[in-house]
């Protein structure tokens, strides 16, 4: 089954389900890059304060579910790059 993503959308490895600094700081840009379009709610005044915190807390889970990842290491490296940017 070449070309099939290894991740199951419903489950995220426990070591990856943690705070996501890239989602927190780059919120709506991170959302577009990770196909997590709910992050666009961060553009709405007042809602954005809540949404930024929610993205930090749930961002890794949503990114894992919304994109095809080869393995947890690829996911970890990609999210680390978002945090550095």
N, CA, C and O atoms as CSV, one atom per row, in Angstrom:
chain,resi,resn,atom,element,x,y,z
A,1,UNK,N,N,0.821,-1.185,0.000
A,1,UNK,CA,C,0.000,0.000,0.000
A,1,UNK,C,C,0.866,1.250,0.000
A,1,UNK,O,O,0.767,2.085,0.899
A,2,UNK,N,N,1.680,1.367,-0.975
A,2,UNK,CA,C,2.543,2.543,-1.084
A,2,UNK,C,C,1.702,3.794,-1.269
A,2,UNK,O,O,0.680,3.781,-1.956
A,3,UNK,N,N,2.138,4.842,-0.660
A,3,UNK,CA,C,1.420,6.105,-0.783
A,3,UNK,C,C,0.338,6.298,0.261
A,3,UNK,O,O,-0.231,7.385,0.364
A,4,UNK,N,N,0.042,5.268,1.036
A,4,UNK,CA,C,-0.973,5.380,2.074
A,4,UNK,C,C,-0.352,5.990,3.327
A,4,UNK,O,O,0.738,5.583,3.729
A,5,UNK,N,N,-1.020,6.953,3.951
A,5,UNK,CA,C,-0.495,7.496,5.202
A,5,UNK,C,C,-0.571,6.442,6.301
A,5,UNK,O,O,-1.495,5.630,6.335
A,6,UNK,N,N,0.393,6.464,7.182
A,6,UNK,CA,C,0.420,5.501,8.267
A,6,UNK,C,C,-0.432,5.928,9.452
A,6,UNK,O,O,-0.819,5.094,10.270
A,7,UNK,N,N,-0.723,7.203,9.551
A,7,UNK,CA,C,-1.497,7.652,10.708
A,7,UNK,C,C,-2.978,7.345,10.528
A,7,UNK,O,O,-3.525,7.454,9.431
A,8,UNK,N,N,-3.603,6.965,11.614
A,8,UNK,CA,C,-5.044,6.791,11.639
A,8,UNK,C,C,-5.633,8.100,12.146
A,8,UNK,O,O,-5.268,8.556,13.229
A,9,UNK,N,N,-6.530,8.710,11.392
A,9,UNK,CA,C,-7.035,10.030,11.767
A,9,UNK,C,C,-7.605,10.121,13.179
A,9,UNK,O,O,-7.510,11.175,13.808
A,10,UNK,N,N,-8.189,9.053,13.686
A,10,UNK,CA,C,-8.845,9.130,14.987
A,10,UNK,C,C,-7.870,9.034,16.158
A,10,UNK,O,O,-8.201,9.447,17.269
A,11,UNK,N,N,-6.685,8.501,15.926
A,11,UNK,CA,C,-5.775,8.290,17.052
A,11,UNK,C,C,-4.457,9.027,16.841
A,11,UNK,O,O,-3.910,9.054,15.738
A,12,UNK,N,N,-3.971,9.610,17.899
A,12,UNK,CA,C,-2.678,10.292,17.868
A,12,UNK,C,C,-1.806,9.647,18.938
A,12,UNK,O,O,-2.271,9.434,20.057
A,13,UNK,N,N,-0.562,9.334,18.625
A,13,UNK,CA,C,0.318,8.776,19.658
A,13,UNK,C,C,0.414,9.723,20.860
A,13,UNK,O,O,0.467,10.942,20.702
A,14,UNK,N,N,0.434,9.152,22.033
A,14,UNK,CA,C,0.421,9.947,23.270
A,14,UNK,C,C,1.570,10.949,23.329
A,14,UNK,O,O,1.395,12.054,23.843
A,15,UNK,N,N,2.741,10.582,22.813
A,15,UNK,CA,C,3.890,11.494,22.884
A,15,UNK,C,C,3.733,12.700,21.969
A,15,UNK,O,O,4.454,13.685,22.127
A,16,UNK,N,N,2.808,12.644,21.019
A,16,UNK,CA,C,2.591,13.770,20.110
A,16,UNK,C,C,1.441,14.669,20.550
A,16,UNK,O,O,1.311,15.796,20.072
A,17,UNK,N,N,0.615,14.176,21.450
A,17,UNK,CA,C,-0.555,14.937,21.893
A,17,UNK,C,C,-0.149,15.867,23.033
A,17,UNK,O,O,-0.377,15.576,24.207
A,18,UNK,N,N,0.458,16.993,22.657
A,18,UNK,CA,C,0.937,17.951,23.657
A,18,UNK,C,C,0.781,19.373,23.125
A,18,UNK,O,O,0.283,19.580,22.018
A,19,UNK,N,N,1.209,20.346,23.921
A,19,UNK,CA,C,1.094,21.758,23.554
A,19,UNK,C,C,1.814,22.021,22.239
A,19,UNK,O,O,2.913,21.515,22.017
A,20,UNK,N,N,1.192,22.817,21.360
A,20,UNK,CA,C,1.763,23.105,20.048
A,20,UNK,C,C,2.078,24.600,19.963
A,20,UNK,O,O,1.178,25.420,19.782
A,21,UNK,N,N,3.362,24.946,20.094
A,21,UNK,CA,C,3.769,26.353,20.074
A,21,UNK,C,C,3.581,26.989,18.702
A,21,UNK,O,O,3.277,28.179,18.619
A,22,UNK,N,N,3.751,26.239,17.639
A,22,UNK,CA,C,3.540,26.778,16.295
A,22,UNK,C,C,2.099,27.206,16.095
A,22,UNK,O,O,1.832,28.265,15.527
A,23,UNK,N,N,1.171,26.384,16.561
A,23,UNK,CA,C,-0.250,26.716,16.453
A,23,UNK,C,C,-0.592,27.916,17.336
A,23,UNK,O,O,-1.438,28.735,16.977
A,24,UNK,N,N,0.059,28.015,18.474
A,24,UNK,CA,C,-0.203,29.112,19.399
A,24,UNK,C,C,0.265,30.449,18.835
A,24,UNK,O,O,-0.485,31.425,18.859
A,25,UNK,N,N,1.492,30.506,18.329
A,25,UNK,CA,C,2.061,31.771,17.868
A,25,UNK,C,C,1.674,32.145,16.440
A,25,UNK,O,O,1.471,33.324,16.150
A,26,UNK,N,N,1.568,31.181,15.559
A,26,UNK,CA,C,1.298,31.471,14.143
A,26,UNK,C,C,-0.127,31.088,13.754
A,26,UNK,O,O,-0.426,30.915,12.572
A,27,UNK,N,N,-0.981,30.959,14.721
A,27,UNK,CA,C,-2.353,30.472,14.642
A,27,UNK,C,C,-2.964,30.305,13.250
A,27,UNK,O,O,-2.999,29.177,12.758
A,28,UNK,N,N,-3.440,31.347,12.595
A,28,UNK,CA,C,-4.166,31.151,11.331
A,28,UNK,C,C,-3.240,30.710,10.201
A,28,UNK,O,O,-3.665,29.967,9.316
A,29,UNK,N,N,-1.989,31.150,10.214
A,29,UNK,CA,C,-1.030,30.719,9.186
A,29,UNK,C,C,-0.730,29.227,9.374
A,29,UNK,O,O,-0.699,28.468,8.406
A,30,UNK,N,N,-0.513,28.821,10.612
A,30,UNK,CA,C,-0.297,27.414,10.930
A,30,UNK,C,C,-1.509,26.587,10.506
A,30,UNK,O,O,-1.360,25.489,9.971
A,31,UNK,N,N,-2.695,27.113,10.745
A,31,UNK,CA,C,-3.918,26.392,10.391
A,31,UNK,C,C,-4.025,26.101,8.907
A,31,UNK,O,O,-4.413,25.000,8.517
A,32,UNK,N,N,-3.687,27.071,8.081
A,32,UNK,CA,C,-3.718,26.856,6.632
A,32,UNK,C,C,-2.666,25.821,6.242
A,32,UNK,O,O,-2.949,24.923,5.448
A,33,UNK,N,N,-1.470,25.935,6.784
A,33,UNK,CA,C,-0.392,25.008,6.453
A,33,UNK,C,C,-0.642,23.585,6.902
A,33,UNK,O,O,-0.092,22.650,6.319
A,34,UNK,N,N,-1.459,23.401,7.925
A,34,UNK,CA,C,-1.748,22.069,8.448
A,34,UNK,C,C,-3.175,21.618,8.151
A,34,UNK,O,O,-3.660,20.663,8.758
A,35,UNK,N,N,-3.844,22.289,7.234
A,35,UNK,CA,C,-5.221,21.947,6.841
A,35,UNK,C,C,-6.165,21.918,8.035
A,35,UNK,O,O,-7.079,21.095,8.092
A,36,UNK,N,N,-5.946,22.805,8.973
A,36,UNK,CA,C,-6.785,22.924,10.161
A,36,UNK,C,C,-7.470,24.286,10.084
A,36,UNK,O,O,-7.060,25.244,10.739
A,37,UNK,N,N,-8.504,24.346,9.283
A,37,UNK,CA,C,-9.099,25.629,8.937
A,37,UNK,C,C,-9.915,26.265,10.058
A,37,UNK,O,O,-10.300,27.430,9.952
A,38,UNK,N,N,-10.183,25.530,11.116
A,38,UNK,CA,C,-10.839,26.135,12.271
A,38,UNK,C,C,-9.944,27.213,12.884
A,38,UNK,O,O,-10.423,28.081,13.614
A,39,UNK,N,N,-8.655,27.155,12.590
A,39,UNK,CA,C,-7.710,28.160,13.087
A,39,UNK,C,C,-8.020,29.546,12.536
A,39,UNK,O,O,-7.575,30.544,13.105
A,40,UNK,N,N,-8.762,29.629,11.457
A,40,UNK,CA,C,-9.127,30.933,10.895
A,40,UNK,C,C,-10.038,31.724,11.835
A,40,UNK,O,O,-10.204,32.932,11.666
A,41,UNK,N,N,-10.623,31.056,12.814
A,41,UNK,CA,C,-11.416,31.771,13.821
A,41,UNK,C,C,-10.541,32.726,14.630
A,41,UNK,O,O,-11.054,33.637,15.281
A,42,UNK,N,N,-9.244,32.527,14.594
A,42,UNK,CA,C,-8.318,33.419,15.299
A,42,UNK,C,C,-8.292,34.808,14.669
A,42,UNK,O,O,-7.731,35.734,15.254
A,43,UNK,N,N,-8.876,34.967,13.509
A,43,UNK,CA,C,-8.936,36.278,12.856
A,43,UNK,C,C,-10.112,37.127,13.346
A,43,UNK,O,O,-10.188,38.314,13.031
A,44,UNK,N,N,-11.017,36.536,14.104
A,44,UNK,CA,C,-12.192,37.252,14.603
A,44,UNK,C,C,-11.858,37.869,15.962
A,44,UNK,O,O,-11.452,37.154,16.879
A,45,UNK,N,N,-12.022,39.185,16.103
A,45,UNK,CA,C,-11.736,39.828,17.389
A,45,UNK,C,C,-12.533,39.185,18.525
A,45,UNK,O,O,-13.648,38.710,18.310
A,46,UNK,N,N,-11.986,39.170,19.688
A,46,UNK,CA,C,-12.493,38.589,20.929
A,46,UNK,C,C,-12.412,37.053,20.892
A,46,UNK,O,O,-11.908,36.439,21.833
A,47,UNK,N,N,-12.904,36.440,19.818
A,47,UNK,CA,C,-12.810,34.986,19.679
A,47,UNK,C,C,-11.346,34.574,19.587
A,47,UNK,O,O,-10.974,33.481,20.014
A,48,UNK,N,N,-10.515,35.455,19.028
A,48,UNK,CA,C,-9.117,35.094,18.785
A,48,UNK,C,C,-8.359,34.752,20.067
A,48,UNK,O,O,-7.506,33.865,20.051
A,49,UNK,N,N,-8.645,35.421,21.155
A,49,UNK,CA,C,-7.941,35.148,22.411
A,49,UNK,C,C,-8.199,33.710,22.861
A,49,UNK,O,O,-7.275,32.997,23.252
A,50,UNK,N,N,-9.439,33.303,22.801
A,50,UNK,CA,C,-9.809,31.939,23.182
A,50,UNK,C,C,-9.247,30.938,22.181
A,50,UNK,O,O,-8.708,29.899,22.562
A,51,UNK,N,N,-9.378,31.258,20.907
A,51,UNK,CA,C,-8.961,30.328,19.859
A,51,UNK,C,C,-7.462,30.072,19.883
A,51,UNK,O,O,-7.025,28.951,19.624
A,52,UNK,N,N,-6.675,31.083,20.187
A,52,UNK,CA,C,-5.222,30.908,20.245
A,52,UNK,C,C,-4.855,29.889,21.327
A,52,UNK,O,O,-3.979,29.050,21.117
A,53,UNK,N,N,-5.513,29.959,22.468
A,53,UNK,CA,C,-5.248,29.010,23.549
A,53,UNK,C,C,-5.715,27.608,23.157
A,53,UNK,O,O,-5.023,26.623,23.413
A,54,UNK,N,N,-6.884,27.528,22.541
A,54,UNK,CA,C,-7.394,26.229,22.088
A,54,UNK,C,C,-6.459,25.620,21.046
A,54,UNK,O,O,-6.200,24.417,21.070
A,55,UNK,N,N,-5.957,26.439,20.142
A,55,UNK,CA,C,-5.026,25.934,19.126
A,55,UNK,C,C,-3.745,25.404,19.761
A,55,UNK,O,O,-3.227,24.369,19.342
A,56,UNK,N,N,-3.240,26.095,20.754
A,56,UNK,CA,C,-2.051,25.598,21.438
A,56,UNK,C,C,-2.298,24.254,22.102
A,56,UNK,O,O,-1.449,23.363,22.062
A,57,UNK,N,N,-3.470,24.115,22.713
A,57,UNK,CA,C,-3.786,22.886,23.437
A,57,UNK,C,C,-4.178,21.731,22.518
A,57,UNK,O,O,-3.789,20.590,22.769
A,58,UNK,N,N,-4.935,22.004,21.466
A,58,UNK,CA,C,-5.463,20.944,20.604
A,58,UNK,C,C,-4.823,20.889,19.222
A,58,UNK,O,O,-5.159,20.019,18.419
A,59,UNK,N,N,-3.916,21.799,18.941
A,59,UNK,CA,C,-3.347,21.906,17.602
A,59,UNK,C,C,-2.667,20.651,17.100
A,59,UNK,O,O,-2.838,20.281,15.938
A,60,UNK,N,N,-1.905,19.990,17.944
A,60,UNK,CA,C,-1.213,18.772,17.512
A,60,UNK,C,C,-2.208,17.695,17.106
A,60,UNK,O,O,-2.021,17.019,16.094
A,61,UNK,N,N,-3.248,17.538,17.881
A,61,UNK,CA,C,-4.275,16.535,17.576
A,61,UNK,C,C,-4.948,16.846,16.239
A,61,UNK,O,O,-5.129,15.952,15.414
A,62,UNK,N,N,-5.315,18.100,16.025
A,62,UNK,CA,C,-5.982,18.474,14.778
A,62,UNK,C,C,-5.054,18.338,13.580
A,62,UNK,O,O,-5.480,17.885,12.517
A,63,UNK,N,N,-3.798,18.721,13.735
A,63,UNK,CA,C,-2.838,18.595,12.630
A,63,UNK,C,C,-2.633,17.125,12.272
A,63,UNK,O,O,-2.544,16.788,11.091
A,64,UNK,N,N,-2.557,16.257,13.260
A,64,UNK,CA,C,-2.385,14.824,13.020
A,64,UNK,C,C,-3.585,14.263,12.251
A,64,UNK,O,O,-3.417,13.431,11.359
A,65,UNK,N,N,-4.781,14.713,12.592
A,65,UNK,CA,C,-5.994,14.207,11.953
A,65,UNK,C,C,-6.196,14.752,10.546
A,65,UNK,O,O,-6.759,14.060,9.697
A,66,UNK,N,N,-5.753,15.964,10.282
A,66,UNK,CA,C,-6.089,16.633,9.024
A,66,UNK,C,C,-5.079,16.468,7.906
A,66,UNK,O,O,-5.359,16.858,6.773
A,67,UNK,N,N,-3.932,15.912,8.179
A,67,UNK,CA,C,-2.929,15.698,7.134
A,67,UNK,C,C,-2.418,14.276,7.174
A,67,UNK,O,O,-2.515,13.596,8.196
A,68,UNK,N,N,-1.878,13.836,6.064
A,68,UNK,CA,C,-1.275,12.502,5.995
A,68,UNK,C,C,0.194,12.613,6.393
A,68,UNK,O,O,0.957,13.356,5.776
A,69,UNK,N,N,0.577,11.881,7.411
A,69,UNK,CA,C,1.955,11.903,7.909
A,69,UNK,C,C,2.566,10.534,7.708
A,69,UNK,O,O,1.912,9.519,7.942
A,70,UNK,N,N,3.820,10.497,7.275
A,70,UNK,CA,C,4.530,9.229,7.084
A,70,UNK,C,C,4.700,8.495,8.400
A,70,UNK,O,O,4.431,7.298,8.497
A,71,UNK,N,N,5.147,9.223,9.411
A,71,UNK,CA,C,5.418,8.625,10.717
A,71,UNK,C,C,5.445,9.735,11.768
A,71,UNK,O,O,5.455,10.917,11.424
A,72,UNK,N,N,5.457,9.361,13.038
A,72,UNK,CA,C,5.486,10.376,14.096
A,72,UNK,C,C,6.700,11.301,14.023
A,72,UNK,O,O,6.613,12.469,14.401
A,73,UNK,N,N,7.821,10.788,13.541
A,73,UNK,CA,C,9.029,11.616,13.454
A,73,UNK,C,C,8.852,12.750,12.445
A,73,UNK,O,O,9.272,13.878,12.704
A,74,UNK,N,N,8.241,12.466,11.310
A,74,UNK,CA,C,7.977,13.518,10.320
A,74,UNK,C,C,7.046,14.574,10.917
A,74,UNK,O,O,7.261,15.773,10.740
A,75,UNK,N,N,6.021,14.122,11.620
A,75,UNK,CA,C,5.089,15.040,12.267
A,75,UNK,C,C,5.827,15.926,13.273
A,75,UNK,O,O,5.646,17.143,13.288
A,76,UNK,N,N,6.657,15.308,14.109
A,76,UNK,CA,C,7.403,16.039,15.139
A,76,UNK,C,C,8.318,17.091,14.514
A,76,UNK,O,O,8.376,18.224,14.992
A,77,UNK,N,N,9.031,16.723,13.451
A,77,UNK,CA,C,9.937,17.666,12.791
A,77,UNK,C,C,9.175,18.828,12.164
A,77,UNK,O,O,9.599,19.980,12.260
A,78,UNK,N,N,8.059,18.525,11.527
A,78,UNK,CA,C,7.267,19.577,10.894
A,78,UNK,C,C,6.732,20.554,11.932
A,78,UNK,O,O,6.803,21.767,11.736
A,79,UNK,N,N,6.200,20.038,13.029
A,79,UNK,CA,C,5.657,20.914,14.063
A,79,UNK,C,C,6.768,21.699,14.761
A,79,UNK,O,O,6.551,22.835,15.184
A,80,UNK,N,N,7.940,21.110,14.881
A,80,UNK,CA,C,9.083,21.832,15.458
A,80,UNK,C,C,9.465,23.005,14.559
A,80,UNK,O,O,9.777,24.090,15.049
A,81,UNK,N,N,9.440,22.786,13.250
A,81,UNK,CA,C,9.739,23.875,12.312
A,81,UNK,C,C,8.725,25.003,12.439
A,81,UNK,O,O,9.097,26.174,12.354
A,82,UNK,N,N,7.466,24.679,12.637
A,82,UNK,CA,C,6.455,25.711,12.840
A,82,UNK,C,C,6.746,26.505,14.113
A,82,UNK,O,O,6.573,27.724,14.139
A,83,UNK,N,N,7.177,25.833,15.145
A,83,UNK,CA,C,7.470,26.515,16.410
A,83,UNK,C,C,8.674,27.445,16.278
A,83,UNK,O,O,8.707,28.509,16.896
A,84,UNK,N,N,9.659,27.050,15.476
A,84,UNK,CA,C,10.853,27.874,15.283
A,84,UNK,C,C,10.549,29.082,14.406
A,84,UNK,O,O,11.092,30.167,14.618
A,85,UNK,N,N,9.680,28.886,13.423
A,85,UNK,CA,C,9.351,29.979,12.499
A,85,UNK,C,C,8.713,31.092,13.271
A,85,UNK,O,O,8.354,32.118,12.692
